[in-house]
Every structure is written in C-alpha cells, then in structure tokens.
Amino acid sequence: MITIIESSEADNCWNQRLLDSKLGQSYQTKEFGLSKKLLNGETLFLKFISSNGSIVGQLLVMLYSGVNKKFSLKKLGKKFLNKNYVFARWVHGPIIFDLNYKNEIILKFQEYLKSKKFKVWGSDYPLQLTLSQNTKNFSTEQWATFLINLNNSKETLWNNLEKHSARKNIERSRKRNVIVKQMSRSDLSVYYELIQQSKKTEPELTLSFLEKQWDVLQPINFIGFIAYKNNIPVGAIRASSFNGYINEFSVIRTVKDTMDKLYSQDLLKWNIIEWGLKNHFSYYDLSGVNPYPNNSKEEGIFRYKQKWGGNLIKYNILTS
C-alpha cells in the first residue's frame, strides 16, 4: 500500500535520490521549486512511501491560485482565469524509483489530486512514461519533445543535423563572425537588454528577478550562452543541466539577428551540444513540441526542432 507524505520544503536527500536513481532533471529539483517561490508560487514536495517504509517515488508540484494573473498556462484555457481555483502543475513526473509500484503510485496520486480538488496540468518525464496508466478521473493529451542523445560522438551528432537548415546555418553564422560566449552572472544585464528587445515582456522578468533566479538555480548548474556580432549581443539561450540532462529554458533572437541573417540561434544550440559533450551529459531536451501540429506556427516550431536530429519522444499531459 502506498501512502503520500507532503511537505512545503524538500528534505535533505531530495536531489540526491534523483541523482542516485539516474532519473529526473531540473524541473524536479528543490532549486526549481525555490525559483517558483520567487513568483509567489507555493510548492509541494510529495514522497510516495511503500508499506515497508521505502521512498519509491517523488514529485515536485507547484501551486497557483486561479485569481493570480501572473499564472497563465495556455493549455488550461481562458475559462479558468479569474476563477477561485488552485492549479497544481508539475513538469516531468512523478519520478518513480521502483517500477513495481508504478500503477499503485499513479492511482494513489490521482486520488490525492481529486481529494484536494485541484485543477491539474502535469506532464510525464520523457524517459519514464507513467501518466497513461489508469487516468479515468482525468483527461490526457499527447505532447512531445525532441531529445538529442549526447552519448553519440560529436561527428555523429553533426551528421545527424539537417545539412541545409542546420549545418549550413551554423557555418554561415561562423563566417559572419558571430561569437558565442558562456554567460556569467554579470552578463545578466546584457541578457535583460535582449529581453527588452524581444517580445518576452512578462512583468516579472526584471533584472533583479533574473539575478535572484540565477542565484537560486546555480546548484543545478544553470547556464546560459550569448551570441555577439562585433561585440553587439544578437541572441541568447539559457538552460539547466542536472543529472546528465540539459533542459532548454528560454531562447531570445533579436531583430538584428533576423535582418542580417546571422543565424545565431543555430550556432547557440550547437554550442550547447558541444558543451554537453565536453561535460559528459547524456541528453539535450529541446523542450515541448506538438507532435500533431495544427497551425503554421506549430508546424514551423516542429520543423525547427526536428532539424537537430533528436529523437521524437511522445509523452502524456494530465489535465482536469
């Protein structure tokens, strides 16, 4: 029999269990939970306990009030905004340490969610698919990601790139003297200027917030790269890198990059691949993509991520 223990704080071994199991990545770390508290979100750290007292799974859940306008998941739809609901959101979980308990954990977790009367949006971990199991009280939909296997050689990864839309763009970017540098904390002011030039205008993305977020996420090796042309920043990518798994956080492209056809985004991604290889990471997750695009924007995103030669991994999203 599975019991669930909940806490607003992670215990001292939370991240270590993820590392020991070789499962879970940044979205399930205690630091990611702390970063969400910077936006006045609440966190729940759930542990799934077997009848013999063993911790056989765990999950970080973020809670948001439906009346909080800062919280706006497109997938939840406008009908939930300004309602007096509590949304339970998690990314890539639960992480199950003993698969013999998989069905029991998922059933118990659903009972827990139902008892709390949460509105739910949560996704599977692409390397451990569990949410398709016994979801009679919730809806499921399919989502996907392209996962680049960094256990391959650099030569193999290069050859896996589409020749004309990836490899050539990287070469063009280099020929146009675009240079990529890894970010330090002092570069956040440059990154903030890039945000101001882009459409990422969320009010919480202040320089002060970015600095606090950087400090909180450093223990899980929060990284970033900025592309420059003649010492002028033209693009950037941030990512987390925990447990051998790189997660892309945000991508910024400037008007100059687009107008001058500098292709900095392609060079930035290749630099992350090289960084992952050098630091012995296993996977580079290009973040979510609709496996069945239903408009031109989604089709464009799908094609762009597909050209990097990763494997399309489909997983489930649980909603209510």
ZIVEN-V673158 format. One record per run of one state. SS is the DSSP state (h for helix, s for strand, l for the rest). FROM is the first residue (numbers start at 1). TO is the last residue. If there is no record, write none. Layout:
SS;FROM;TO
SS;FROM;TO
This chain:
l;1;2
s;3;7
l;8;13
h;14;21
l;22;25
h;26;28
l;29;29
h;30;37
l;38;41
s;42;49
l;50;54
s;55;65
l;66;73
h;74;76
l;77;77
h;78;80
l;81;85
s;86;90
l;91;94
s;95;96
l;97;98
h;99;116
l;117;118
s;119;123
l;124;124
s;125;125
l;126;127
s;128;128
l;129;138
s;139;149
l;150;153
h;154;160
l;161;162
h;163;175
l;176;177
s;178;182
l;183;184
h;185;197
l;198;206
h;207;220
l;221;222
s;223;229
l;230;231
s;232;242
l;243;244
s;245;253
l;254;254
h;255;259
l;260;263
h;264;278
l;279;282
s;283;289
l;290;295
h;296;306
l;307;310
s;311;319
l;320;320
